[in-house]
Amino acid sequence: MTVTSNIPGHEAQRQEMADRLIGGSMRRSYNSEIDIDWDAPQDPDLFYLPPEGVSLYGTPLWEQMTHAERVELSRQEAANLLTRGVWFENTLNQGLLRAMLYQDPTSRNVHYALTEIGDETRHMIMFGRTISAIGARPYRLSKLQAWSVQRLPSLYKGLLLWGAALCGEELLDDLQRRFAHHPQLQPIMAQVFRIHIAEEARHIRYAREGVLRRLQHSTWLERRLAKDLNGIAAFVIRRLMYDKEVYRRCGLDVKEAMRQARANQQVGAIRQESFRSLYQFMEDNGLMSRVSRRFWRYYGFLE
């Protein structure tokens, strides 16, 4: 048990929360190398994302596609989602490691951050193995995208670190919760989602606590930047969901597929519902501004 009797009240609570999260990690962590049946046969009629979660679901193009073509589109979109997940987890780990340079390495809070980094590293392995297991190829970053992503961790400071963590984790976590038990989902994808959901629950709690803690002593400028810049996440996540290369690999008319996907109100409604909890948390804590709302609305996460 961690001794906190000589630590000031608020810091003691922080350490106790970290201790509980570490305990939760010990009780409920997974190793995809042994917890996923990588060699199990995959049913050619099942989807890699639920049909309702595929970008073209319900569009004229979707109605023209055969069942096999729809399944292939879901496979490519799943591979794209997993690939982007790898680089996001990479940047988040770098942000957490940079923050630790200024923290006490004996604190339980730092120990939990390291535990989370371990979780995220295992997730990157799991995502990579899944892409291979479903017979897809990863979606590589362009030189410009790689250059941009390499610079993200340098922006992950204070509220921007925790805001980025929440935007990257919570919205996609909600989508995965909706998808994980779908009857038309490939079992391997259901296993991946369930593992990720179980471990991300701790990470989201930690990030929310990080936001609330940082708000207590952040500067006006830091809060202003966090309020305005979180809207950039809307662009990044939307970019993740609609990739031209996905449609190219499926042999679709890329321009028309992008047009129909972006105008797809059925998938857009799911996206808005998944953003609702995070949006309310950010509103309740003064982390939304006219600028950021405009971004989230423009990219389809708000009505």
DRENPA-8945 format. One record per atom (N, C-alpha, C): y, z, x. Coordinates in steps of 0.001 Angstrom, whole numbers, padded with zeros to 6 digits, always signed. Layout:
<sites>
YZX;...
</sites>
This chain:
<sites>
-001202+000000+000848;+000000+000000+000000;+001240+000000+000875;+002251-000794+000496;+003467-000877+001295;+004355+000326+001052;+004893+000916+002123;+005786+002064+002015;+007205+001565+001850;+007885+001992+000751;+009245+001538+000485;+010201+002699+000256;+009768+003926+000523;+010578+005099+000201;+011877+005154+000975;+011929+004561+002165;+013150+004607+002970;+013957+003314+002870;+013675+002484+001855;+014376+001224+001664;+015286+001359+000451;+016532+000889+000513;+017439+000950-000630;+016807+000351-001883;+017249+000865-003068;+016624+000534-004345;+016327-000925-004595;+017345-001791-004512;+017136-003200-004834;+016163-003848-003863;+016312-003527-002583;+015421-004109-001577;+013998-003601-001766;+013862-002328-002179;+012530-001781-002431;+011846-002545-003563;+012606-002852-004620;+012046-003627-005727;+011609-005016-005257;+012407-005600-004387;+012081-006923-003855;+010774-006879-003071;+010622-005849-002241;+009411-005719-001435;+008191-005449-002317;+008384-004638-003360;+007275-004331-004265;+006828-005583-005018;+007806-006410-005437;+007448-007653-006109;+006665-008562-005163;+007131-008662-003910;+006423-009479-002924;+005007-008960-002718;+004867-007631-002705;+003549-007024-002540;+002626-007409-003697;+003167-007400-004914;+002359-007780-006080;+001955-009251-006009;+002888-010102-005574;+002572-011527-005461;+001501-011775-004402;+001582-011033-003307;+000550-011159-002272;-000800-010725-002833;-000791-009619-003602;-002028-009164-004232;-002592-010209-005172;-001702-010843-005957;-002142-011907-006854;-002718-013081-006093;-002127-013389-004944;-002633-014487-004114;-004029-014179-003593;-004245-012918-003233;-005561-012525-002726;-006618-012602-003823;-006214-012250-005043;-007178-012233-006147;-007440-013617-006720;-006413-014476-006673;-006572-015767-007344;-005966-016895-006522;-006636-017251-005467;-006279-018423-004676;-007508-019322-004582;-007263-020576-004311;-008344-021553-004314;-008361-022341-003014;-009527-022856-002711;-009698-023767-001588;-010299-025047-002149;-009479-026080-002240;-009940-027314-002886;-011134-027939-002175;-011316-027604-000908;-012453-028166-000170;-013773-027760-000817;-013799-026562-001425;-015043-026085-002046;-014915-025900-003560;-013687-025806-004078;-013493-025535-005505;-013382-026798-006350;-013356-027962-005721;-013339-029231-006447;-014585-030023-006071;-015235-030565-007080;-016427-031387-006841;-015963-032806-006521;-015736-033052-005243;-015173-034336-004823;-016129-035508-005036;-017413-035233-005082;-018399-036316-005189;-018857-036579-006620;-018303-035854-007582;-018718-036055-008976;-018342-037465-009430;-019209-038122-010190;-018890-039477-010668;-017684-039454-011609;-016920-040540-011590;-015738-040654-012442;-016010-041668-013550;-015740-041252-014770;-015979-042092-015943;-014922-043202-015989;-015338-044468-015956;-014360-045571-015950;-013514-045650-017217;-013911-044941-018271;-013152-044975-019522;-012125-043849-019625;-012170-042892-018698;-011231-041769-018752;-009997-042053-017901;-008900-041399-018264;-007610-041630-017615;-007358-040629-016488;-006491-041008-015574;-006107-040138-014455;-004832-039349-014765;-004106-039783-015768;-003083-039012-016464;-003334-039265-017944;-003092-038302-018825;-003284-038575-020250;-002465-039792-020680;-002972-040600-021589;-002227-041791-022005;-000777-041489-022365;-000556-040360-023061;+000800-040002-023487;+001733-039723-022317;+001167-039460-021143;+001976-039178-019967;+002193-040382-019071;+001610-041518-019428;+001772-042742-018641;+003074-043419-019055;+003812-043907-018090;+005189-044361-018336;+005321-045451-019394;+004313-046304-019536;+004412-047421-020481;+003736-047132-021820;+003278-045915-022026;+002564-045568-023256;+003402-045918-024490;+002789-046676-025416;+003456-047008-026663;+004412-048181-026608;+004600-048770-025425;+005527-049900-025287;+004810-051213-025625;+005562-052303-025813;+004915-053606-026039;+003956-053986-024912;+004326-053688-023672;+003423-053993-022553;+002123-053217-022682;+002216-051952-023065;+001030-051114-023233;+000106-051716-024289;+000667-052182-025368;-000137-052746-026454;-000851-054018-026019;-000309-054714-025025;-000920-055954-024532;-002019-055697-023496;-002071-054495-022960;-003012-054189-021883;-004388-053841-022430;-005426-054183-021666;-006777-053749-022008;-006925-052271-021657;-008005-051664-022145;-008240-050253-021828;-008373-050062-020320;-009087-050965-019661;-009276-050857-018210;-007944-050953-017475;-007057-051810-017955;-005738-051950-017326;-004903-050687-017523;-005029-050063-018678;-004313-048809-018925;-004824-047701-018005;-006140-047643-017847;-006725-046644-016940;-006231-046872-015516;-006182-048125-015091;-005712-048428-013738;-004250-048025-013565;-003430-048255-014570;-002031-047825-014491;-001953-046310-014353;-002787-045592-015100;-002785-044124-014983;-003232-043689-013589;-004183-044412-012988;-004639-044096-011630;-003495-044265-010629;-002786-045373-010737;-001692-045629-009802;-000544-044633-009997;-000250-044281-011238;+000819-043307-011468;+000415-041918-010978;-000861-041575-011119;-001337-040295-010584;-001222-040279-009064;-001596-041377-008417;-001495-041458-006956;-000045-041347-006502;+000855-041973-007245;+002279-041879-006920;+002771-040442-007061;+002391-039786-008156;+002782-038396-008391;+002281-037487-007272;+001029-037662-006880;+000437-036828-005832;+001090-037087-004477;+001390-038350-004190;+002040-038677-002922;+003404-038017-002828;+004189-038122-003902;+005515-037491-003900;+005384-035979-003809;+004311-035445-004403;+004074-034009-004291;+003880-033567-002857;+003205-034395-002062;+002987-034059-000652;+004310-033924+000080;+005216-034906-000088;+006458-034810+000678;+007382-033733+000143;+007312-033431-001182;+008140-032331-001684;+007665-031000-001114;+006337-030780-001136;+005805-029531-000580;+006179-029415+000898;+006178-030541+001597;+006561-030568+003010;+007993-030072+003190;+008927-030615+002394;+010333-030217+002556;+010548-028768+002145;+009844-028310+001103;+009992-026921+000666;+009498-025961+001743;+008362-026280+002348;+007863-025440+003439;+008872-025354+004579;+009477-026487+004918;+010481-026469+005984;+011670-025590+005608;+012095-025667+004332;+013213-024840+003886;+012892-023362+003971;+011684-022969+003561;+011280-021565+003633;+011199-021091+005082;+010670-021937+005955;+010559-021557+007368;+011929-021401+008014;+012862-022276+007672;+014221-022155+008215;+014860-020845+007769;+014671-020488+006488;+015261-019252+005970;+014705-018031+006694;+013443-018090+007108;+012813-016943+007769;+013401-016640+009138;+014057-017614+009743;+014655-017381+011060;+015666-016248+011023;+016225-015978+009838;+017271-014967+009698;+016767-013710+008995;+015450-013609+008806;+014896-012492+008041;+013997-011613+008906;+013702-010445+008379;+012875-009458+009069;+011402-009871+008976;+010760-010185+010088;+009366-010642+010032;+008379-009560+009608;+008844-008307+009522;+007944-007233+009076;+008007-007029+007562;+008932-007698+006869;+009107-007455+005430;+008022-008159+004626;+007660-007540+003507;+006651-008132+002644;+007171-009408+001982;+008487-009490+001816;+009061-010703+001248;+008781-011905+002153;+008967-011725+003452;+008655-012794+004405;+007161-013086+004396;+006358-012034+004292;+004908-012231+004278;+004487-013049+003059;+005142-012789+001897;+004783-013605+000736;+005236-015048+000922;+006425-015240+001501;+006891-016611+001748;+005879-017366+002612;+005336-016693+003612;+004316-017320+004455;+003041-017600+003658;+002716-016688+002739;+001561-016905+001868;+001767-018146+001007;+002992-018286+000479;+003296-019467-000336;+003211-020744+000495;+003696-020689+001717;+003599-021860+002593;+002132-022246+002794;+001275-021227+002927;-000156-021503+003036;-000691-022192+001788;-000262-021695+000612;-000663-022336-000646;-000229-023796-000673;+001037-024023-000326;+001582-025378-000401;+000892-026312+000596;+000532-025776+001745;-000183-026591+002730;-001547-027012+002183;-002237-026073+001532;-003521-026422+000906;-003328-027436-000219;-002199-027316-000931;-001930-028295-001993;-001761-029694-001412;-001091-029793-000273;-000909-031104+000349;-002254-031715+000727;-003152-030886+001239;-004498-031369+001558;-005200-031819+000280;-005092-030994-000767;-005734-031316-002044;-005195-032622-002621;-003879-032804-002573;-003298-034035-003103;-003779-035247-002311;-003809-035108-000993;-004263-036215-000156;-005711-036582-000427;-006570-035567-000542;-007977-035839-000826;-008147-036462-002204;-007324-036029-003150;-007443-036560-004509;-007086-038039-004550;-006021-038416-003857;-005635-039834-003811;-006800-040681-003313;-007442-040203-002251;-008585-040929-001696;-009765-040927-002664;-010013-039766-003290;-011181-039627-004161;-011092-040504-005402;-009888-040750-005892;-009766-041573-007103;-009661-043067-006774;-009814-043383-005490;-009848-044784-005089;-008501-045460-005040;-007457-044678-004765;-006103-045241-004693;-005583-045163-003262;-004449-045798-003050;-003752-045698-001767;-002455-044924-001965;-002034-044162-000972;-000782-043408-001120;+000419-044339-001202;+001482-043824-001761;+002745-044569-001862;+003659-044091-000742;+003758-044908+000283;+004504-044516+001471;+006003-044605+001233;+006735-043717+001896;+008192-043752+001828;+008735-044917+002649;+009788-045540+002151;+010481-046543+002958;+011213-045830+004095;+011726-046579+005046;+012457-045968+006156;+013666-045193+005661;+014374-045756+004675;+015545-045071+004125;+015136-043806+003383;+014059-043892+002597;+013586-042714+001878;+013131-041627+002844;+012400-042028+003888;+011932-041051+004876;+013109-040386+005580;+014121-041176+005902;+015322-040627+006544;+015988-039602+005635;+016072-039921+004341;+016703-039014+003377;+015889-037737+003212;+014575-037887+003079;+013711-036726+002877;+013743-035800+004088;+013800-036376+005275;+013847-035557+006492;+015077-034659+006534;+016119-035048+005832;+017361-034278+005858;+017470-033263+004725;+016584-033334+003763;+016644-032393+002650;+016548-030933+003085;+015607-030570+003982;+015495-029155+004345;+016772-028553+004914;+017611-029376+005539;+018861-028847+006090;+019827-028441+004983;+019601-028944+003755;+020438-028569+002608;+019879-027371+001850;+018627-027023+002121;+017971-025942+001389;+018426-024592+001936;+019567-024144+001473;+020102-022856+001907;+020566-022072+000690;+020262-020779+000674;+020726-019935-000415;+020265-020436-001770;+021206-020555-002700;+020877-020998-004050;+020292-022403-004075;+020707-023246-003150;+020184-024614-003126;+018692-024629-002806;+018233-023704-001967;+016802-023612-001664;+016014-023257-002919;+016452-022178-003599;+015702-021723-004768;+015847-022701-005932;+017018-023313-006066;+017195-024309-007117;+016306-025517-006906;+016209-025978-005657;+015335-027114-005348;+013879-026762-005640;+013489-025536-005282;+012114-025100-005532;+011806-025124-007027;+012729-024595-007835;+012495-024568-009278;+012467-025966-009880;+013424-026801-009491;+013472-028160-010049;+012224-028952-009681;+011740-028756-008466;+010566-029491-008023;+009266-028948-008572;+009226-027634-008858;+007976-027000-009252;+007847-026808-010759;+008909-026296-011384;+008746-025831-012763;+008592-026971-013758;+009375-028018-013614;+009300-029122-014562;+007938-029812-014490;+007476-030080-013270;+006182-030747-013110;+005035-029815-013480;+005234-028497-013280;+004223-027531-013688;+004030-027577-015201;+005131-027677-015938;+005036-027743-017393;+004271-028996-017825;+004557-030120-017176;+003834-031352-017498;+002339-031198-017240;+001990-030584-016115;+000580-030406-015779;-000117-029495-016786;+000582-028476-017275;-000005-027601-018295;-000325-028387-019566;+000523-029340-019887;+000276-030170-021060;-000904-031114-020838;-001089-031526-019592;-002097-032540-019283;-003490-031966-019007;-003562-030755-018463;-004791-030262-017828;-006003-030229-018756;-005800-029995-020039;-006936-029849-020957;-007080-031044-021894;-006457-032150-021532;-006525-033343-022387;-007950-033904-022381;-008508-034217-023553;-009908-034682-023617;-010159-036024-022939;-009111-036818-022712;-009299-038127-022074;-008986-038105-020577;-008837-036912-020007;-008478-036800-018590;-009720-036725-017713;-009693-037442-016591;-010784-037370-015616;-010976-035915-015157;-012218-035424-015088;-012462-034043-014667;-011846-033697-013314;-011844-034628-012366;-011288-034317-011052;-009790-034023-011155;-009086-034757-012017;-007657-034510-012192;-007427-033187-012918;-008288-032875-013878;-008171-031592-014576;-008347-030436-013597;-009301-030565-012670;-009514-029519-011664;-008289-029353-010770;-007728-030460-010326;-006536-030412-009470;-005383-029741-010204;-005158-030135-011449;-004050-029561-012213;-004240-028059-012420;-005448-027637-012732;-005687-026212-013007;-005462-025361-011765;-005911-025841-010629;-005669-025109-009382;-004175-025025-009104;-003500-026145-009243;-002065-026181-008953;-001294-025286-009915;-001646-025299-011193;-000978-024463-012191;-001130-022988-011851;-002352-022570-011527;-002615-021157-011247;-001784-020652-010080;-001666-021453-009032;-000944-020998-007845;+000563-021200-007976;+000975-022238-008701;+002412-022462-008874;+003054-021394-009744;+002290-020735-010601;+002862-019670-011436;+003499-018596-010561;+002844-018247-009459;+003414-017257-008523;+004647-017822-007838;+004591-019073-007446;+005712-019685-006730;+006952-019770-007614;+006750-020083-008889;+007881-020173-009817;+008498-018798-010029;+007666-017790-010168;+008197-016425-010315;+009010-016033-009088;+008501-016363-007920;+009188-016046-006660;+010521-016790-006571;+010532-018065-006977;+011765-018851-006915;+012795-018343-007915;+012353-017982-009114;+013296-017437-010102;+013896-016124-009604;+013058-015297-009037;+013565-014046-008468;+014542-014339-007338;+014248-015370-006534;+015157-015746-005454;+016517-016168-005982;+016531-016905-007094;+017797-017311-007716;+018583-016093-008173;+017924-015199-008912;+018615-014024-009454;+019143-013123-008345;+018356-012977-007301;+018780-012128-006177;+019974-012744-005456;+019897-014043-005218;+020971-014703-004471;+022277-014733-005262;+022185-014832-006578;+023388-014863-007407;+024232-013601-007251;+023600-012498-006901;+024314-011225-006814;+025290-011170-005648;+025062-011986-004621;+025975-011918-003470;+026345-013299-002928;+026208-014328-003779;+026598-015675-003347;+028106-015855-003486;+028646-016768-002711;+030077-017069-002777;+030361-018027-003935;+031632-018134-004288;+032017-019073-005348;+031617-020487-004961;+031829-020861-003702;+031506-022214-003252;+030011-022483-003346;+029192-021509-002957;+027740-021690-003029;+027296-021898-004472;+027843-021100-005388;+027495-021261-006802;+027962-022612-007338;+029154-023027-006919;+029685-024312-007365;+028795-025459-006909;+028377-025417-005658;+027503-026467-005128;+026160-026475-005850;+025609-025278-006077;+024316-025192-006756;+024415-025719-008183;+025518-025431-008859;+025716-025887-010235;+025847-027405-010318;+026573-027989-009383;+026834-029431-009438;+025699-030263-008854;+025098-029769-007760;+024134-030594-007030;+022729-030566-007607;+022415-029589-008501;+021045-029575-009022;+020747-030830-009839;+021796-031507-010306;+021575-032741-011052;+020936-033842-010226;+021059-033745-008894;+020421-034746-008029;+018908-034743-008238;+018364-033554-008581;+016926-033463-008822;+016501-034373-009965;+017382-034583-010944;+017049-035473-012060;+016790-036886-011555;+017637-037345-010638;+017448-038676-010052;+016136-038742-009277;+015869-037723-008454;+014670-037724-007611;+013405-037719-008467;+013379-036849-009491;+012182-036746-010326;+011984-038017-011145;+013067-038573-011657;+012970-039824-012406;+012456-040940-011495;+012934-040945-010255;+012474-041945-009280;+010980-041779-009022;+010531-040544-009012;+009111-040261-008817;+008290-040843-009959;+008810-040740-011166;+008044-041144-012339;+007978-042656-012522;+008985-043368-012023;+009028-044819-012206;+009165-045501-010857;+008061-046007-010353;+008058-046657-009050;+007645-048116-009227;+008461-049014-008714;+008179-050448-008855;+006822-050816-008272;+006457-050149-007174;+005201-050487-006513;+003999-050194-007406;+004110-049186-008269;+003034-048881-009215;+002742-050100-010082;+003787-050678-010642;+003612-051827-011533;+003170-053066-010758;+003641-053190-009531;+003243-054324-008693;+001742-054258-008408;+001247-053074-008078;-000186-052930-007788;-001041-053206-009024;-000459-052989-010199;-001204-053221-011443;-001074-054655-011938;-000350-055488-011190;-000198-056883-011561;+000722-057122-012743;+001633-056191-013006;+002560-056321-014127;+003865-056970-013682;+004596-057478-014641;+005949-057970-014385;+006806-056742-014079;+007172-056580-012823;+007823-055343-012380;+009129-055094-013120;+009951-056111-013223;+011260-055949-013865;+011112-055542-015323;+010209-056201-016025;+010011-055894-017443;+009359-054526-017618;+008410-054189-016749;+007763-052880-016830;+008772-051756-016606;+009642-051912-015622;+010670-050906-015370;+011600-050780-016574;+011964-051902-017155;+012877-051871-018305;+012245-051130-019477;+010991-051448-019778;+010332-050808-020913;+010043-049331-020639;+009672-049005-019417;+009386-047608-019086;+010634-046743-019228;+011749-047231-018732;+012988-046457-018798;+013483-046273-020228;+013137-047227-021093;+013576-047145-022492;+012552-046448-023387;+011458-045965-022806;+010356-045402-023585;+010714-044014-024127;+011008-043931-025403;+011434-042667-025999;+010283-041690-026183;+009060-042185-026345;+007920-041284-026526;+007668-040457-025267;+007644-041119-024119;+007458-040401-022859;+008705-039582-022542;+009869-040109-022902;+011111-039378-022679;+011146-038058-023420;+010581-038015-024625;+010553-036775-025404;+009703-035710-024711;+008594-036122-024104;+007752-035178-023357;+008513-034639-022158;+009227-035519-021477;+010016-035118-020311;+011085-034094-020707;+011757-034320-021809;+012788-033394-022265;+012199-032042-022644;+011050-032059-023295;+010399-030808-023671;+009991-030012-022431;+009536-030708-021406;+009101-030034-020180;+010269-029427-019413;+011447-029989-019583;+012635-029490-018884;+013272-028304-019602;+012902-028071-020855;+013614-027108-021702;+013658-025697-021117;+012531-025181-020664;+012495-023813-020140;+013361-023663-018892;+013251-024617-017971;+014059-024567-016751;+015540-024704-017087;+015858-025599-017998;+017255-025796-018394;+017838-024506-018972;+017071-023819-019818;+017563-022581-020419;+017787-021511-019365;+016874-021415-018403;+017038-020438-017315;+018312-020725-016527;+018544-021976-016226;+019726-022341-015448;+021011-022128-016247;+020985-022436-017525;+022147-022182-018379;+022431-020684-018468;+021391-019898-018699;+021555-018452-018853;+022145-017804-017611;+021925-018426-016457;+022391-017841-015200;+023558-018606-014582;+024226-019416-015407;+025441-020085-014957;+025234-021132-013889;+024073-021802-013921;+023767-022777-012875;+023786-024219-013379;+024419-024427-014522;+024624-025787-015005;+026119-026033-015123;+026529-027248-014826;+027939-027621-014936;+028040-028938-015694;+029246-029353-015993;+029444-030631-016666;+028866-031770-015825;+029007-031665-014507;+028493-032703-013603;+026969-032765-013652;+026311-031612-013498;+024846-031612-013460;+024256-031984-014815;+024873-031517-015904;+024379-031902-017231;+024435-033417-017412;+025499-034007-016908;+025636-035460-017023;+024480-036157-016309;+024096-035669-015125;+022969-036248-014385;+021668-036084-015170;+021392-034856-015623;+020141-034598-016333;+020062-035430-017614;+021200-035607-018279;+021217-036406-019505;+021045-037898-019186;+021737-038361-018167;+021672-039779-017804;+020249-040189-017439;+019524-039298-016756;+018166-039636-016320;+017096-039202-017322;+017531-038820-018533;+016582-038672-019632;+015944-037316-019820;+016484-036265-019209;+015895-034939-019362;+016603-034102-020427;+017781-034545-020845;+018527-033900-021924;+018887-034952-022961;+018957-034526-024199;+019346-035458-025263;+020837-035768-025169;
</sites>
